[in-house]
Amino acid sequence: MPALSIPIRRRRRAIIPLRMAADHGRRIAVVLLVTLLAALPPATLLPGSPGSVRVAGMPLLSWYAFLIGPVVAAGTVVLSRLGR
């Protein structure tokens, strides 16, 4: 009867392929977008209520939610795509 042991050789392998590990632009974009999302709720709780300050008749948080956040997010995506 043949031996039942199968030789297994351990090789050092990267868990993440190198082409993905080198994509720093995408990581920076993800961190920036998560920061944009996470910044909105605490802004409502700050003392002095800076979110209720009105700019051109609209609250500052509305400007952030409808204009500033999406523009920065789109710019981040474009810049991360150009970095490839």
mmCIF file of the N, C-alpha and C atoms, coordinates in Angstrom:
data_MODEL
# 
_entry.id   MODEL 
# 
loop_
_atom_site.group_PDB 
_atom_site.id 
_atom_site.type_symbol 
_atom_site.label_atom_id 
_atom_site.label_alt_id 
_atom_site.label_comp_id 
_atom_site.label_asym_id 
_atom_site.label_entity_id 
_atom_site.label_seq_id 
_atom_site.pdbx_PDB_ins_code 
_atom_site.Cartn_x 
_atom_site.Cartn_y 
_atom_site.Cartn_z 
_atom_site.occupancy 
_atom_site.B_iso_or_equiv 
_atom_site.pdbx_formal_charge 
_atom_site.auth_seq_id 
_atom_site.auth_comp_id 
_atom_site.auth_asym_id 
_atom_site.auth_atom_id 
_atom_site.pdbx_PDB_model_num 
ATOM 1   N N  . MET A 1 1  ? 0.828   -1.181 0.000   1.00 0.00 ? 1  MET A N  1 
ATOM 2   C CA . MET A 1 1  ? 0.000   0.000  0.000   1.00 0.00 ? 1  MET A CA 1 
ATOM 3   C C  . MET A 1 1  ? 0.872   1.244  0.000   1.00 0.00 ? 1  MET A C  1 
ATOM 4   N N  . PRO A 1 2  ? 0.487   2.245  -0.783  1.00 0.00 ? 2  PRO A N  1 
ATOM 5   C CA . PRO A 1 2  ? 1.284   3.471  -0.806  1.00 0.00 ? 2  PRO A CA 1 
ATOM 6   C C  . PRO A 1 2  ? 1.084   4.270  0.482   1.00 0.00 ? 2  PRO A C  1 
ATOM 7   N N  . ALA A 1 3  ? 2.054   5.104  0.731   1.00 0.00 ? 3  ALA A N  1 
ATOM 8   C CA . ALA A 1 3  ? 1.978   5.960  1.923   1.00 0.00 ? 3  ALA A CA 1 
ATOM 9   C C  . ALA A 1 3  ? 0.840   6.968  1.766   1.00 0.00 ? 3  ALA A C  1 
ATOM 10  N N  . LEU A 1 4  ? 0.169   7.281  2.851   1.00 0.00 ? 4  LEU A N  1 
ATOM 11  C CA . LEU A 1 4  ? -0.982  8.173  2.791   1.00 0.00 ? 4  LEU A CA 1 
ATOM 12  C C  . LEU A 1 4  ? -0.619  9.641  3.029   1.00 0.00 ? 4  LEU A C  1 
ATOM 13  N N  . SER A 1 5  ? 0.645   9.936  3.147   1.00 0.00 ? 5  SER A N  1 
ATOM 14  C CA . SER A 1 5  ? 1.019   11.334 3.388   1.00 0.00 ? 5  SER A CA 1 
ATOM 15  C C  . SER A 1 5  ? 1.264   12.041 2.062   1.00 0.00 ? 5  SER A C  1 
ATOM 16  N N  . ILE A 1 6  ? 0.726   13.196 1.944   1.00 0.00 ? 6  ILE A N  1 
ATOM 17  C CA . ILE A 1 6  ? 0.902   14.020 0.749   1.00 0.00 ? 6  ILE A CA 1 
ATOM 18  C C  . ILE A 1 6  ? 1.822   15.166 1.134   1.00 0.00 ? 6  ILE A C  1 
ATOM 19  N N  . PRO A 1 7  ? 2.926   15.339 0.439   1.00 0.00 ? 7  PRO A N  1 
ATOM 20  C CA . PRO A 1 7  ? 3.830   16.435 0.810   1.00 0.00 ? 7  PRO A CA 1 
ATOM 21  C C  . PRO A 1 7  ? 3.207   17.787 0.472   1.00 0.00 ? 7  PRO A C  1 
ATOM 22  N N  . ILE A 1 8  ? 3.144   18.646 1.449   1.00 0.00 ? 8  ILE A N  1 
ATOM 23  C CA . ILE A 1 8  ? 2.602   19.991 1.257   1.00 0.00 ? 8  ILE A CA 1 
ATOM 24  C C  . ILE A 1 8  ? 3.743   20.969 1.501   1.00 0.00 ? 8  ILE A C  1 
ATOM 25  N N  . ARG A 1 9  ? 4.037   21.759 0.518   1.00 0.00 ? 9  ARG A N  1 
ATOM 26  C CA . ARG A 1 9  ? 5.097   22.748 0.643   1.00 0.00 ? 9  ARG A CA 1 
ATOM 27  C C  . ARG A 1 9  ? 4.490   24.095 0.964   1.00 0.00 ? 9  ARG A C  1 
ATOM 28  N N  . ARG A 1 10 ? 5.025   24.697 1.982   1.00 0.00 ? 10 ARG A N  1 
ATOM 29  C CA . ARG A 1 10 ? 4.538   26.029 2.339   1.00 0.00 ? 10 ARG A CA 1 
ATOM 30  C C  . ARG A 1 10 ? 5.271   27.065 1.516   1.00 0.00 ? 10 ARG A C  1 
ATOM 31  N N  . ARG A 1 11 ? 4.513   27.906 0.873   1.00 0.00 ? 11 ARG A N  1 
ATOM 32  C CA . ARG A 1 11 ? 5.076   29.016 0.111   1.00 0.00 ? 11 ARG A CA 1 
ATOM 33  C C  . ARG A 1 11 ? 4.577   30.311 0.699   1.00 0.00 ? 11 ARG A C  1 
ATOM 34  N N  . ARG A 1 12 ? 5.435   31.298 0.717   1.00 0.00 ? 12 ARG A N  1 
ATOM 35  C CA . ARG A 1 12 ? 5.007   32.607 1.195   1.00 0.00 ? 12 ARG A CA 1 
ATOM 36  C C  . ARG A 1 12 ? 4.242   33.283 0.066   1.00 0.00 ? 12 ARG A C  1 
ATOM 37  N N  . ARG A 1 13 ? 3.033   33.656 0.355   1.00 0.00 ? 13 ARG A N  1 
ATOM 38  C CA . ARG A 1 13 ? 2.191   34.337 -0.629  1.00 0.00 ? 13 ARG A CA 1 
ATOM 39  C C  . ARG A 1 13 ? 1.613   35.584 -0.010  1.00 0.00 ? 13 ARG A C  1 
ATOM 40  N N  . ALA A 1 14 ? 1.466   36.577 -0.835  1.00 0.00 ? 14 ALA A N  1 
ATOM 41  C CA . ALA A 1 14 ? 0.796   37.785 -0.380  1.00 0.00 ? 14 ALA A CA 1 
ATOM 42  C C  . ALA A 1 14 ? -0.702  37.510 -0.350  1.00 0.00 ? 14 ALA A C  1 
ATOM 43  N N  . ILE A 1 15 ? -1.352  37.961 0.698   1.00 0.00 ? 15 ILE A N  1 
ATOM 44  C CA . ILE A 1 15 ? -2.794  37.773 0.800   1.00 0.00 ? 15 ILE A CA 1 
ATOM 45  C C  . ILE A 1 15 ? -3.504  38.628 -0.250  1.00 0.00 ? 15 ILE A C  1 
ATOM 46  N N  . ILE A 1 16 ? -2.985  39.819 -0.449  1.00 0.00 ? 16 ILE A N  1 
ATOM 47  C CA . ILE A 1 16 ? -3.545  40.725 -1.449  1.00 0.00 ? 16 ILE A CA 1 
ATOM 48  C C  . ILE A 1 16 ? -2.600  40.730 -2.644  1.00 0.00 ? 16 ILE A C  1 
ATOM 49  N N  . PRO A 1 17 ? -3.108  40.509 -3.844  1.00 0.00 ? 17 PRO A N  1 
ATOM 50  C CA . PRO A 1 17 ? -2.232  40.566 -5.013  1.00 0.00 ? 17 PRO A CA 1 
ATOM 51  C C  . PRO A 1 17 ? -1.546  41.932 -5.127  1.00 0.00 ? 17 PRO A C  1 
ATOM 52  N N  . LEU A 1 18 ? -0.354  41.929 -5.678  1.00 0.00 ? 18 LEU A N  1 
ATOM 53  C CA . LEU A 1 18 ? 0.425   43.161 -5.738  1.00 0.00 ? 18 LEU A CA 1 
ATOM 54  C C  . LEU A 1 18 ? -0.251  44.265 -6.540  1.00 0.00 ? 18 LEU A C  1 
ATOM 55  N N  . ARG A 1 19 ? -0.963  43.909 -7.586  1.00 0.00 ? 19 ARG A N  1 
ATOM 56  C CA . ARG A 1 19 ? -1.606  44.959 -8.369  1.00 0.00 ? 19 ARG A CA 1 
ATOM 57  C C  . ARG A 1 19 ? -2.676  45.680 -7.553  1.00 0.00 ? 19 ARG A C  1 
ATOM 58  N N  . MET A 1 20 ? -3.308  44.983 -6.609  1.00 0.00 ? 20 MET A N  1 
ATOM 59  C CA . MET A 1 20 ? -4.291  45.630 -5.751  1.00 0.00 ? 20 MET A CA 1 
ATOM 60  C C  . MET A 1 20 ? -3.619  46.362 -4.593  1.00 0.00 ? 20 MET A C  1 
ATOM 61  N N  . ALA A 1 21 ? -2.510  45.820 -4.101  1.00 0.00 ? 21 ALA A N  1 
ATOM 62  C CA . ALA A 1 21 ? -1.827  46.431 -2.973  1.00 0.00 ? 21 ALA A CA 1 
ATOM 63  C C  . ALA A 1 21 ? -1.222  47.778 -3.364  1.00 0.00 ? 21 ALA A C  1 
ATOM 64  N N  . ALA A 1 22 ? -0.912  47.955 -4.626  1.00 0.00 ? 22 ALA A N  1 
ATOM 65  C CA . ALA A 1 22 ? -0.269  49.185 -5.078  1.00 0.00 ? 22 ALA A CA 1 
ATOM 66  C C  . ALA A 1 22 ? -1.270  50.295 -5.383  1.00 0.00 ? 22 ALA A C  1 
ATOM 67  N N  . ASP A 1 23 ? -2.539  50.034 -5.213  1.00 0.00 ? 23 ASP A N  1 
ATOM 68  C CA . ASP A 1 23 ? -3.553  51.021 -5.569  1.00 0.00 ? 23 ASP A CA 1 
ATOM 69  C C  . ASP A 1 23 ? -3.842  51.940 -4.379  1.00 0.00 ? 23 ASP A C  1 
ATOM 70  N N  . HIS A 1 24 ? -2.921  52.840 -4.097  1.00 0.00 ? 24 HIS A N  1 
ATOM 71  C CA . HIS A 1 24 ? -3.063  53.739 -2.954  1.00 0.00 ? 24 HIS A CA 1 
ATOM 72  C C  . HIS A 1 24 ? -4.136  54.804 -3.192  1.00 0.00 ? 24 HIS A C  1 
ATOM 73  N N  . GLY A 1 25 ? -4.331  55.206 -4.432  1.00 0.00 ? 25 GLY A N  1 
ATOM 74  C CA . GLY A 1 25 ? -5.322  56.226 -4.740  1.00 0.00 ? 25 GLY A CA 1 
ATOM 75  C C  . GLY A 1 25 ? -6.729  55.808 -4.353  1.00 0.00 ? 25 GLY A C  1 
ATOM 76  N N  . ARG A 1 26 ? -7.031  54.553 -4.588  1.00 0.00 ? 26 ARG A N  1 
ATOM 77  C CA . ARG A 1 26 ? -8.368  54.056 -4.245  1.00 0.00 ? 26 ARG A CA 1 
ATOM 78  C C  . ARG A 1 26 ? -8.564  54.031 -2.735  1.00 0.00 ? 26 ARG A C  1 
ATOM 79  N N  . ARG A 1 27 ? -7.530  53.654 -1.999  1.00 0.00 ? 27 ARG A N  1 
ATOM 80  C CA . ARG A 1 27 ? -7.638  53.652 -0.537  1.00 0.00 ? 27 ARG A CA 1 
ATOM 81  C C  . ARG A 1 27 ? -7.871  55.054 -0.004  1.00 0.00 ? 27 ARG A C  1 
ATOM 82  N N  . ILE A 1 28 ? -7.131  56.010 -0.530  1.00 0.00 ? 28 ILE A N  1 
ATOM 83  C CA . ILE A 1 28 ? -7.296  57.396 -0.094  1.00 0.00 ? 28 ILE A CA 1 
ATOM 84  C C  . ILE A 1 28 ? -8.699  57.873 -0.417  1.00 0.00 ? 28 ILE A C  1 
ATOM 85  N N  . ALA A 1 29 ? -9.214  57.507 -1.590  1.00 0.00 ? 29 ALA A N  1 
ATOM 86  C CA . ALA A 1 29 ? -10.566 57.909 -1.980  1.00 0.00 ? 29 ALA A CA 1 
ATOM 87  C C  . ALA A 1 29 ? -11.603 57.317 -1.034  1.00 0.00 ? 29 ALA A C  1 
ATOM 88  N N  . VAL A 1 30 ? -11.440 56.065 -0.677  1.00 0.00 ? 30 VAL A N  1 
ATOM 89  C CA . VAL A 1 30 ? -12.404 55.422 0.229   1.00 0.00 ? 30 VAL A CA 1 
ATOM 90  C C  . VAL A 1 30 ? -12.379 56.092 1.596   1.00 0.00 ? 30 VAL A C  1 
ATOM 91  N N  . VAL A 1 31 ? -11.185 56.386 2.101   1.00 0.00 ? 31 VAL A N  1 
ATOM 92  C CA . VAL A 1 31 ? -11.078 57.047 3.407   1.00 0.00 ? 31 VAL A CA 1 
ATOM 93  C C  . VAL A 1 31 ? -11.731 58.427 3.358   1.00 0.00 ? 31 VAL A C  1 
ATOM 94  N N  . LEU A 1 32 ? -11.497 59.164 2.283   1.00 0.00 ? 32 LEU A N  1 
ATOM 95  C CA . LEU A 1 32 ? -12.085 60.497 2.163   1.00 0.00 ? 32 LEU A CA 1 
ATOM 96  C C  . LEU A 1 32 ? -13.609 60.431 2.077   1.00 0.00 ? 32 LEU A C  1 
ATOM 97  N N  . LEU A 1 33 ? -14.141 59.490 1.322   1.00 0.00 ? 33 LEU A N  1 
ATOM 98  C CA . LEU A 1 33 ? -15.594 59.385 1.183   1.00 0.00 ? 33 LEU A CA 1 
ATOM 99  C C  . LEU A 1 33 ? -16.252 58.941 2.490   1.00 0.00 ? 33 LEU A C  1 
ATOM 100 N N  . VAL A 1 34 ? -15.619 58.032 3.206   1.00 0.00 ? 34 VAL A N  1 
ATOM 101 C CA . VAL A 1 34 ? -16.169 57.618 4.504   1.00 0.00 ? 34 VAL A CA 1 
ATOM 102 C C  . VAL A 1 34 ? -16.118 58.778 5.489   1.00 0.00 ? 34 VAL A C  1 
ATOM 103 N N  . THR A 1 35 ? -15.055 59.573 5.425   1.00 0.00 ? 35 THR A N  1 
ATOM 104 C CA . THR A 1 35 ? -14.950 60.750 6.285   1.00 0.00 ? 35 THR A CA 1 
ATOM 105 C C  . THR A 1 35 ? -16.050 61.752 5.964   1.00 0.00 ? 35 THR A C  1 
ATOM 106 N N  . LEU A 1 36 ? -16.338 61.927 4.679   1.00 0.00 ? 36 LEU A N  1 
ATOM 107 C CA . LEU A 1 36 ? -17.430 62.834 4.294   1.00 0.00 ? 36 LEU A CA 1 
ATOM 108 C C  . LEU A 1 36 ? -18.768 62.361 4.866   1.00 0.00 ? 36 LEU A C  1 
ATOM 109 N N  . LEU A 1 37 ? -19.002 61.070 4.805   1.00 0.00 ? 37 LEU A N  1 
ATOM 110 C CA . LEU A 1 37 ? -20.252 60.536 5.343   1.00 0.00 ? 37 LEU A CA 1 
ATOM 111 C C  . LEU A 1 37 ? -20.302 60.633 6.864   1.00 0.00 ? 37 LEU A C  1 
ATOM 112 N N  . ALA A 1 38 ? -19.165 60.412 7.498   1.00 0.00 ? 38 ALA A N  1 
ATOM 113 C CA . ALA A 1 38 ? -19.136 60.403 8.958   1.00 0.00 ? 38 ALA A CA 1 
ATOM 114 C C  . ALA A 1 38 ? -19.149 61.809 9.555   1.00 0.00 ? 38 ALA A C  1 
ATOM 115 N N  . ALA A 1 39 ? -18.833 62.827 8.777   1.00 0.00 ? 39 ALA A N  1 
ATOM 116 C CA . ALA A 1 39 ? -18.753 64.190 9.309   1.00 0.00 ? 39 ALA A CA 1 
ATOM 117 C C  . ALA A 1 39 ? -20.129 64.834 9.485   1.00 0.00 ? 39 ALA A C  1 
ATOM 118 N N  . LEU A 1 40 ? -21.113 64.373 8.776   1.00 0.00 ? 40 LEU A N  1 
ATOM 119 C CA . LEU A 1 40 ? -22.422 65.022 8.820   1.00 0.00 ? 40 LEU A CA 1 
ATOM 120 C C  . LEU A 1 40 ? -23.158 64.853 10.156  1.00 0.00 ? 40 LEU A C  1 
ATOM 121 N N  . PRO A 1 41 ? -23.316 63.657 10.696  1.00 0.00 ? 41 PRO A N  1 
ATOM 122 C CA . PRO A 1 41 ? -24.049 63.541 11.975  1.00 0.00 ? 41 PRO A CA 1 
ATOM 123 C C  . PRO A 1 41 ? -23.409 64.283 13.149  1.00 0.00 ? 41 PRO A C  1 
ATOM 124 N N  . PRO A 1 42 ? -22.092 64.232 13.351  1.00 0.00 ? 42 PRO A N  1 
ATOM 125 C CA . PRO A 1 42 ? -21.537 64.999 14.478  1.00 0.00 ? 42 PRO A CA 1 
ATOM 126 C C  . PRO A 1 42 ? -21.688 66.511 14.322  1.00 0.00 ? 42 PRO A C  1 
ATOM 127 N N  . ALA A 1 43 ? -21.800 66.986 13.095  1.00 0.00 ? 43 ALA A N  1 
ATOM 128 C CA . ALA A 1 43 ? -21.955 68.426 12.887  1.00 0.00 ? 43 ALA A CA 1 
ATOM 129 C C  . ALA A 1 43 ? -23.265 68.944 13.466  1.00 0.00 ? 43 ALA A C  1 
ATOM 130 N N  . THR A 1 44 ? -24.245 68.082 13.577  1.00 0.00 ? 44 THR A N  1 
ATOM 131 C CA . THR A 1 44 ? -25.520 68.505 14.150  1.00 0.00 ? 44 THR A CA 1 
ATOM 132 C C  . THR A 1 44 ? -25.446 68.599 15.670  1.00 0.00 ? 44 THR A C  1 
ATOM 133 N N  . LEU A 1 45 ? -24.467 67.928 16.266  1.00 0.00 ? 45 LEU A N  1 
ATOM 134 C CA . LEU A 1 45 ? -24.370 67.885 17.721  1.00 0.00 ? 45 LEU A CA 1 
ATOM 135 C C  . LEU A 1 45 ? -23.366 68.881 18.299  1.00 0.00 ? 45 LEU A C  1 
ATOM 136 N N  . LEU A 1 46 ? -22.645 69.588 17.457  1.00 0.00 ? 46 LEU A N  1 
ATOM 137 C CA . LEU A 1 46 ? -21.639 70.531 17.943  1.00 0.00 ? 46 LEU A CA 1 
ATOM 138 C C  . LEU A 1 46 ? -22.289 71.682 18.702  1.00 0.00 ? 46 LEU A C  1 
ATOM 139 N N  . PRO A 1 47 ? -21.603 72.209 19.712  1.00 0.00 ? 47 PRO A N  1 
ATOM 140 C CA . PRO A 1 47 ? -22.177 73.346 20.446  1.00 0.00 ? 47 PRO A CA 1 
ATOM 141 C C  . PRO A 1 47 ? -22.277 74.582 19.552  1.00 0.00 ? 47 PRO A C  1 
ATOM 142 N N  . GLY A 1 48 ? -23.305 75.328 19.750  1.00 0.00 ? 48 GLY A N  1 
ATOM 143 C CA . GLY A 1 48 ? -23.529 76.512 18.934  1.00 0.00 ? 48 GLY A CA 1 
ATOM 144 C C  . GLY A 1 48 ? -24.285 76.210 17.661  1.00 0.00 ? 48 GLY A C  1 
ATOM 145 N N  . SER A 1 49 ? -24.551 74.950 17.414  1.00 0.00 ? 49 SER A N  1 
ATOM 146 C CA . SER A 1 49 ? -25.338 74.498 16.261  1.00 0.00 ? 49 SER A CA 1 
ATOM 147 C C  . SER A 1 49 ? -24.850 75.105 14.944  1.00 0.00 ? 49 SER A C  1 
ATOM 148 N N  . PRO A 1 50 ? -23.620 74.788 14.521  1.00 0.00 ? 50 PRO A N  1 
ATOM 149 C CA . PRO A 1 50 ? -23.124 75.363 13.263  1.00 0.00 ? 50 PRO A CA 1 
ATOM 150 C C  . PRO A 1 50 ? -23.887 74.866 12.041  1.00 0.00 ? 50 PRO A C  1 
ATOM 151 N N  . GLY A 1 51 ? -24.583 73.764 12.170  1.00 0.00 ? 51 GLY A N  1 
ATOM 152 C CA . GLY A 1 51 ? -25.358 73.253 11.040  1.00 0.00 ? 51 GLY A CA 1 
ATOM 153 C C  . GLY A 1 51 ? -26.586 74.083 10.737  1.00 0.00 ? 51 GLY A C  1 
ATOM 154 N N  . SER A 1 52 ? -27.036 74.881 11.705  1.00 0.00 ? 52 SER A N  1 
ATOM 155 C CA . SER A 1 52 ? -28.228 75.687 11.464  1.00 0.00 ? 52 SER A CA 1 
ATOM 156 C C  . SER A 1 52 ? -27.895 77.089 10.936  1.00 0.00 ? 52 SER A C  1 
ATOM 157 N N  . VAL A 1 53 ? -26.619 77.387 10.777  1.00 0.00 ? 53 VAL A N  1 
ATOM 158 C CA . VAL A 1 53 ? -26.223 78.673 10.196  1.00 0.00 ? 53 VAL A CA 1 
ATOM 159 C C  . VAL A 1 53 ? -26.720 78.711 8.759   1.00 0.00 ? 53 VAL A C  1 
ATOM 160 N N  . ARG A 1 54 ? -27.314 79.833 8.391   1.00 0.00 ? 54 ARG A N  1 
ATOM 161 C CA . ARG A 1 54 ? -27.876 79.926 7.043   1.00 0.00 ? 54 ARG A CA 1 
ATOM 162 C C  . ARG A 1 54 ? -26.929 80.656 6.096   1.00 0.00 ? 54 ARG A C  1 
ATOM 163 N N  . VAL A 1 55 ? -26.752 80.054 4.920   1.00 0.00 ? 55 VAL A N  1 
ATOM 164 C CA . VAL A 1 55 ? -25.960 80.647 3.852   1.00 0.00 ? 55 VAL A CA 1 
ATOM 165 C C  . VAL A 1 55 ? -26.873 80.725 2.642   1.00 0.00 ? 55 VAL A C  1 
ATOM 166 N N  . ALA A 1 56 ? -27.124 81.931 2.150   1.00 0.00 ? 56 ALA A N  1 
ATOM 167 C CA . ALA A 1 56 ? -28.024 82.162 1.013   1.00 0.00 ? 56 ALA A CA 1 
ATOM 168 C C  . ALA A 1 56 ? -29.399 81.556 1.268   1.00 0.00 ? 56 ALA A C  1 
ATOM 169 N N  . GLY A 1 57 ? -29.877 81.648 2.490   1.00 0.00 ? 57 GLY A N  1 
ATOM 170 C CA . GLY A 1 57 ? -31.214 81.192 2.824   1.00 0.00 ? 57 GLY A CA 1 
ATOM 171 C C  . GLY A 1 57 ? -31.347 79.710 3.106   1.00 0.00 ? 57 GLY A C  1 
ATOM 172 N N  . MET A 1 58 ? -30.262 78.958 2.965   1.00 0.00 ? 58 MET A N  1 
ATOM 173 C CA . MET A 1 58 ? -30.310 77.515 3.239   1.00 0.00 ? 58 MET A CA 1 
ATOM 174 C C  . MET A 1 58 ? -29.382 77.177 4.404   1.00 0.00 ? 58 MET A C  1 
ATOM 175 N N  . PRO A 1 59 ? -29.764 76.225 5.262   1.00 0.00 ? 59 PRO A N  1 
ATOM 176 C CA . PRO A 1 59 ? -28.867 75.829 6.356   1.00 0.00 ? 59 PRO A CA 1 
ATOM 177 C C  . PRO A 1 59 ? -27.551 75.249 5.808   1.00 0.00 ? 59 PRO A C  1 
ATOM 178 N N  . LEU A 1 60 ? -26.495 75.439 6.557   1.00 0.00 ? 60 LEU A N  1 
ATOM 179 C CA . LEU A 1 60 ? -25.178 74.991 6.146   1.00 0.00 ? 60 LEU A CA 1 
ATOM 180 C C  . LEU A 1 60 ? -25.126 73.484 5.916   1.00 0.00 ? 60 LEU A C  1 
ATOM 181 N N  . LEU A 1 61 ? -25.849 72.716 6.730   1.00 0.00 ? 61 LEU A N  1 
ATOM 182 C CA . LEU A 1 61 ? -25.870 71.264 6.534   1.00 0.00 ? 61 LEU A CA 1 
ATOM 183 C C  . LEU A 1 61 ? -26.539 70.876 5.216   1.00 0.00 ? 61 LEU A C  1 
ATOM 184 N N  . SER A 1 62 ? -27.498 71.670 4.758   1.00 0.00 ? 62 SER A N  1 
ATOM 185 C CA . SER A 1 62 ? -28.118 71.392 3.465   1.00 0.00 ? 62 SER A CA 1 
ATOM 186 C C  . SER A 1 62 ? -27.116 71.622 2.337   1.00 0.00 ? 62 SER A C  1 
ATOM 187 N N  . TRP A 1 63 ? -26.329 72.693 2.458   1.00 0.00 ? 63 TRP A N  1 
ATOM 188 C CA . TRP A 1 63 ? -25.280 72.950 1.469   1.00 0.00 ? 63 TRP A CA 1 
ATOM 189 C C  . TRP A 1 63 ? -24.305 71.781 1.430   1.00 0.00 ? 63 TRP A C  1 
ATOM 190 N N  . TYR A 1 64 ? -23.948 71.306 2.605   1.00 0.00 ? 64 TYR A N  1 
ATOM 191 C CA . TYR A 1 64 ? -23.000 70.197 2.689   1.00 0.00 ? 64 TYR A CA 1 
ATOM 192 C C  . TYR A 1 64 ? -23.601 68.933 2.075   1.00 0.00 ? 64 TYR A C  1 
ATOM 193 N N  . ALA A 1 65 ? -24.843 68.634 2.439   1.00 0.00 ? 65 ALA A N  1 
ATOM 194 C CA . ALA A 1 65 ? -25.464 67.386 1.992   1.00 0.00 ? 65 ALA A CA 1 
ATOM 195 C C  . ALA A 1 65 ? -25.788 67.397 0.498   1.00 0.00 ? 65 ALA A C  1 
ATOM 196 N N  . PHE A 1 66 ? -26.214 68.537 -0.024  1.00 0.00 ? 66 PHE A N  1 
ATOM 197 C CA . PHE A 1 66 ? -26.676 68.578 -1.419  1.00 0.00 ? 66 PHE A CA 1 
ATOM 198 C C  . PHE A 1 66 ? -25.622 69.036 -2.413  1.00 0.00 ? 66 PHE A C  1 
ATOM 199 N N  . LEU A 1 67 ? -24.616 69.782 -1.962  1.00 0.00 ? 67 LEU A N  1 
ATOM 200 C CA . LEU A 1 67 ? -23.663 70.329 -2.922  1.00 0.00 ? 67 LEU A CA 1 
ATOM 201 C C  . LEU A 1 67 ? -22.221 69.964 -2.598  1.00 0.00 ? 67 LEU A C  1 
ATOM 202 N N  . ILE A 1 68 ? -21.746 70.319 -1.433  1.00 0.00 ? 68 ILE A N  1 
ATOM 203 C CA . ILE A 1 68 ? -20.328 70.157 -1.115  1.00 0.00 ? 68 ILE A CA 1 
ATOM 204 C C  . ILE A 1 68 ? -19.937 68.682 -1.063  1.00 0.00 ? 68 ILE A C  1 
ATOM 205 N N  . GLY A 1 69 ? -20.690 67.868 -0.355  1.00 0.00 ? 69 GLY A N  1 
ATOM 206 C CA . GLY A 1 69 ? -20.386 66.446 -0.238  1.00 0.00 ? 69 GLY A CA 1 
ATOM 207 C C  . GLY A 1 69 ? -20.344 65.726 -1.579  1.00 0.00 ? 69 GLY A C  1 
ATOM 208 N N  . PRO A 1 70 ? -21.395 65.827 -2.399  1.00 0.00 ? 70 PRO A N  1 
ATOM 209 C CA . PRO A 1 70 ? -21.365 65.145 -3.695  1.00 0.00 ? 70 PRO A CA 1 
ATOM 210 C C  . PRO A 1 70 ? -20.282 65.662 -4.645  1.00 0.00 ? 70 PRO A C  1 
ATOM 211 N N  . VAL A 1 71 ? -19.999 66.967 -4.620  1.00 0.00 ? 71 VAL A N  1 
ATOM 212 C CA . VAL A 1 71 ? -18.959 67.503 -5.501  1.00 0.00 ? 71 VAL A CA 1 
ATOM 213 C C  . VAL A 1 71 ? -17.585 66.971 -5.090  1.00 0.00 ? 71 VAL A C  1 
ATOM 214 N N  . VAL A 1 72 ? -17.311 66.967 -3.798  1.00 0.00 ? 72 VAL A N  1 
ATOM 215 C CA . VAL A 1 72 ? -16.030 66.431 -3.325  1.00 0.00 ? 72 VAL A CA 1 
ATOM 216 C C  . VAL A 1 72 ? -15.946 64.934 -3.599  1.00 0.00 ? 72 VAL A C  1 
ATOM 217 N N  . ALA A 1 73 ? -17.047 64.215 -3.423  1.00 0.00 ? 73 ALA A N  1 
ATOM 218 C CA . ALA A 1 73 ? -17.056 62.779 -3.695  1.00 0.00 ? 73 ALA A CA 1 
ATOM 219 C C  . ALA A 1 73 ? -16.789 62.499 -5.173  1.00 0.00 ? 73 ALA A C  1 
ATOM 220 N N  . ALA A 1 74 ? -17.445 63.230 -6.057  1.00 0.00 ? 74 ALA A N  1 
ATOM 221 C CA . ALA A 1 74 ? -17.229 63.035 -7.491  1.00 0.00 ? 74 ALA A CA 1 
ATOM 222 C C  . ALA A 1 74 ? -15.793 63.382 -7.875  1.00 0.00 ? 74 ALA A C  1 
ATOM 223 N N  . GLY A 1 75 ? -15.271 64.459 -7.312  1.00 0.00 ? 75 GLY A N  1 
ATOM 224 C CA . GLY A 1 75 ? -13.888 64.828 -7.586  1.00 0.00 ? 75 GLY A CA 1 
ATOM 225 C C  . GLY A 1 75 ? -12.909 63.775 -7.095  1.00 0.00 ? 75 GLY A C  1 
ATOM 226 N N  . THR A 1 76 ? -13.196 63.196 -5.955  1.00 0.00 ? 76 THR A N  1 
ATOM 227 C CA . THR A 1 76 ? -12.340 62.139 -5.412  1.00 0.00 ? 76 THR A CA 1 
ATOM 228 C C  . THR A 1 76 ? -12.351 60.914 -6.308  1.00 0.00 ? 76 THR A C  1 
ATOM 229 N N  . VAL A 1 77 ? -13.519 60.539 -6.797  1.00 0.00 ? 77 VAL A N  1 
ATOM 230 C CA . VAL A 1 77 ? -13.615 59.381 -7.685  1.00 0.00 ? 77 VAL A CA 1 
ATOM 231 C C  . VAL A 1 77 ? -12.850 59.639 -8.973  1.00 0.00 ? 77 VAL A C  1 
ATOM 232 N N  . VAL A 1 78 ? -13.006 60.829 -9.537  1.00 0.00 ? 78 VAL A N  1 
ATOM 233 C CA . VAL A 1 78 ? -12.299 61.162 -10.776 1.00 0.00 ? 78 VAL A CA 1 
ATOM 234 C C  . VAL A 1 78 ? -10.794 61.131 -10.553 1.00 0.00 ? 78 VAL A C  1 
ATOM 235 N N  . LEU A 1 79 ? -10.325 61.720 -9.459  1.00 0.00 ? 79 LEU A N  1 
ATOM 236 C CA . LEU A 1 79 ? -8.892  61.730 -9.190  1.00 0.00 ? 79 LEU A CA 1 
ATOM 237 C C  . LEU A 1 79 ? -8.347  60.330 -8.925  1.00 0.00 ? 79 LEU A C  1 
ATOM 238 N N  . SER A 1 80 ? -9.130  59.479 -8.263  1.00 0.00 ? 80 SER A N  1 
ATOM 239 C CA . SER A 1 80 ? -8.646  58.121 -8.015  1.00 0.00 ? 80 SER A CA 1 
ATOM 240 C C  . SER A 1 80 ? -8.604  57.310 -9.305  1.00 0.00 ? 80 SER A C  1 
ATOM 241 N N  . ARG A 1 81 ? -9.506  57.595 -10.237 1.00 0.00 ? 81 ARG A N  1 
ATOM 242 C CA . ARG A 1 81 ? -9.485  56.902 -11.529 1.00 0.00 ? 81 ARG A CA 1 
ATOM 243 C C  . ARG A 1 81 ? -8.322  57.367 -12.395 1.00 0.00 ? 81 ARG A C  1 
ATOM 244 N N  . LEU A 1 82 ? -7.975  58.643 -12.294 1.00 0.00 ? 82 LEU A N  1 
ATOM 245 C CA . LEU A 1 82 ? -6.851  59.165 -13.067 1.00 0.00 ? 82 LEU A CA 1 
ATOM 246 C C  . LEU A 1 82 ? -5.515  58.641 -12.546 1.00 0.00 ? 82 LEU A C  1 
ATOM 247 N N  . GLY A 1 83 ? -5.466  58.286 -11.282 1.00 0.00 ? 83 GLY A N  1 
ATOM 248 C CA . GLY A 1 83 ? -4.236  57.803 -10.680 1.00 0.00 ? 83 GLY A CA 1 
ATOM 249 C C  . GLY A 1 83 ? -3.857  56.395 -11.098 1.00 0.00 ? 83 GLY A C  1 
ATOM 250 N N  . ARG A 1 84 ? -4.712  55.696 -11.763 1.00 0.00 ? 84 ARG A N  1 
ATOM 251 C CA . ARG A 1 84 ? -4.417  54.316 -12.168 1.00 0.00 ? 84 ARG A CA 1 
ATOM 252 C C  . ARG A 1 84 ? -3.435  54.268 -13.280 1.00 0.00 ? 84 ARG A C  1 
# 
